[in-house]
Amino acid sequence: MDQQIEELKELVRRSVALSEENNKILHGMRRSAWVSRFMRLLWIAVLVGASVYSYLYFQPYINQVLAMYNNIQELQQKAQGFLPQ
């Protein structure tokens, strides 16, 4: 009978050790998932911020190019008005 009790105690010890090891692994996985999620959100924020900054930085130049394009279109229409049909 004592032999069986000792075997059961050893099985319980192993079970507790495995449970503690699994708990450490699980906490590591959760921490890794949280860090991954945070880094992904940070990366998205950087991309959105860079896009907005680029748009605001280049907006005056884009407006100049669009104004030049509109002027060229107006000149083309005026030139077509001078040509006989």
N, C-alpha and C positions, 0 to 999 in steps of 0.2 A: 504494500500500500504506500509506503514511504517513497518507493521508487516512482510510482505514478504521480505523486504529489510533486516531487522534484522535477519530473518531466513537464508537468503542467506549469510550474513556476518558471522554468526555463523558456517555455513557449510564450508565456505572458511577457517575460523580459524581452524576448526577441520582437514580439508584437509591439511593445512600447517603443523599442528602439527604431523599428521600421516606421511607426507612426510619427515619431519625432523627426526622422529623416525626411519623410514625405511632407511634413509640415514646413520644414526649411525649404525644400524644393518648391512647394506651392507658393510660399511667400516670395521667393526669388522670381518665380514666373509672374506673379501679380505685379511686383515692382518693375520688372522688365516691360510688361504690357503698359503700365502707367507711364514710364519714361518714353516708350515708343510713341504712345498717343500724344504726349506733351511735345515731343520733338516734331511729330507730324503737324500738329497745330502751329508750332513755331515756324516751321518751314512754309506753311500756307500763308501765315501772316507776313513773312518776309517777301514771298512772291507777290502778294497783293499790295504790300507797301511799295515794293520796287516798281510795280506797274503804275500805281497812282503817281509816284514821284516822277517816273519817266514821262507820263502823260503831262503832268504839270510843267515839267522842265522843257519839254519839246513843244508845248502848245503854241507859244509865240511863233516858232519857226513854221509849224504846220499852218497857222493862220496866214503867215506871209506867203507860203507856197500856194495856198488856196486862193489868196487875193491875186497873186500873179496869174494863176490859171484862169480866174474869172476875167481878168484884164485881157488875156490872150483871146478868150472866147469873144469878148466884146469887140476887140479889134478885128477878129475874123468875120464877125457879123457885119461890121462897118465896111470891111473890104469887099464882102460879097454884095453889099448895097451899091458900091461904085462900079462893079462889073456889069456890062450890058448883058441882057439875057437873050 
